[in-house]
């Protein structure tokens, strides 16, 4: 099956169970971003199976690193701006995302989300 069909079926099932789907943008650098410090490597060839961060020294399986980044993205979308003070958002990012200092933001306009309990659909 194609990814479009898989996504449609996943959205249907999530709605059925009251879960919420959060879709990361197409070019979100989940594989190239360090899940510990947020540094983005310029290149990550497909043959490289281990992510090495030259900034903090993290060495982690490429797919696990991407999964951790996507989880963090979903949690940032769910939590939105912080309520500590007006105009103050996570990590100082005025866009409402929590990724100030990185080359990407968690605020990408409206995302397809199903109504439900607000739980992050992770499986």
DARACOR-V824188 format. One record per residue. N is the residue number from 1. RES is the residue in one small letter. SS is DSSP state (H for helix, E for strand, C for the rest). PHI is phi as a letter, one per 20 degrees, with the letter a starting at -180 (999 if undefined). PSI is psi in degrees with one decimal (999 if undefined). Layout:
{{N & RES & SS & PHI & PSI} {N & RES & SS & PHI & PSI}}
This chain:
{{1 & x & C & 999 & 153.1} {2 & x & C & e & 165.4} {3 & x & H & f & -35.6} {4 & x & H & f & -42.8} {5 & x & H & f & -42.6} {6 & x & H & g & -45.2} {7 & x & H & f & -43.3} {8 & x & H & g & -43.9} {9 & x & H & f & -39.7} {10 & x & H & f & -42.6} {11 & x & H & f & -39.0} {12 & x & H & f & -48.8} {13 & x & H & f & -39.7} {14 & x & H & f & -43.4} {15 & x & H & f & -36.8} {16 & x & H & f & -39.3} {17 & x & H & e & 1.8} {18 & x & C & m & 20.3} {19 & x & C & e & 168.7} {20 & x & E & c & 130.3} {21 & x & C & e & 129.7} {22 & x & C & d & 123.8} {23 & x & C & d & 121.1} {24 & x & C & f & 148.9} {25 & x & C & g & 153.5} {26 & x & C & g & -41.5} {27 & x & C & d & 25.6} {28 & x & C & f & 126.2} {29 & x & C & e & 57.5} {30 & x & C & f & -34.4} {31 & x & C & e & -32.2} {32 & x & C & e & -0.8} {33 & x & E & d & 135.0} {34 & x & C & f & 125.2} {35 & x & C & f & -11.0} {36 & x & C & e & -51.4} {37 & x & C & d & -11.5} {38 & x & C & n & 1.2} {39 & x & C & f & 140.4} {40 & x & E & d & 119.9} {41 & x & C & f & 143.9} {42 & x & C & f & -36.0} {43 & x & C & c & 141.2} {44 & x & C & b & 92.1} {45 & x & C & f & 151.3} {46 & x & C & f & -28.7} {47 & x & C & f & -18.5} {48 & x & C & f & 115.9} {49 & x & C & e & -9.7} {50 & x & E & c & 131.6} {51 & x & E & e & 127.9} {52 & x & E & d & 121.3} {53 & x & C & e & 116.5} {54 & x & C & f & -14.5} {55 & x & C & e & -50.7} {56 & x & C & d & -7.4} {57 & x & C & n & 5.6} {58 & x & C & f & 133.0} {59 & x & E & c & 120.7} {60 & x & E & b & 151.9} {61 & x & E & g & 135.7} {62 & x & H & g & -45.9} {63 & x & H & f & -37.7} {64 & x & H & f & -42.1} {65 & x & H & g & -46.4} {66 & x & H & f & -40.9} {67 & x & H & f & -41.3} {68 & x & H & f & -40.0} {69 & x & H & f & -40.6} {70 & x & H & f & -36.6} {71 & x & H & f & -46.9} {72 & x & H & f & -38.2} {73 & x & H & f & -47.4} {74 & x & H & f & -42.6} {75 & x & H & f & -36.8} {76 & x & H & f & -39.3} {77 & x & H & f & -42.0} {78 & x & H & f & -38.5} {79 & x & H & e & -28.4} {80 & x & C & m & -159.1} {81 & x & C & f & 151.0} {82 & x & C & f & 156.5} {83 & x & C & d & 16.5} {84 & x & C & f & -38.8} {85 & x & C & a & 153.3} {86 & x & C & g & 134.5} {87 & x & C & m & 0.4} {88 & x & C & d & 127.5} {89 & x & C & c & 171.2} {90 & x & H & g & 129.7} {91 & x & H & l & 19.5} {92 & x & H & m & 10.0} {93 & x & C & e & 112.0} {94 & x & C & f & -11.7} {95 & x & C & f & -10.0} {96 & x & C & n & -7.1} {97 & x & C & e & 174.6} {98 & x & C & d & 38.2} {99 & x & C & c & 34.5} {100 & x & C & g & 139.1} {101 & x & C & n & -15.2} {102 & x & C & e & 169.5} {103 & x & C & e & 7.8} {104 & x & C & c & 163.4} {105 & x & C & c & 154.0} {106 & x & C & e & -1.5} {107 & x & C & d & 105.5} {108 & x & C & c & 42.3} {109 & x & C & m & -156.9} {110 & x & C & f & 142.5} {111 & x & C & d & 151.8} {112 & x & C & f & 116.2} {113 & x & C & c & 136.7} {114 & x & C & e & 144.3} {115 & x & C & f & 147.3} {116 & x & C & r & -147.5} {117 & x & C & e & -6.2} {118 & x & C & n & 4.0} {119 & x & C & f & 144.0} {120 & x & E & f & 123.4} {121 & x & C & e & 112.6} {122 & x & C & d & -0.5} {123 & x & C & c & 999}}
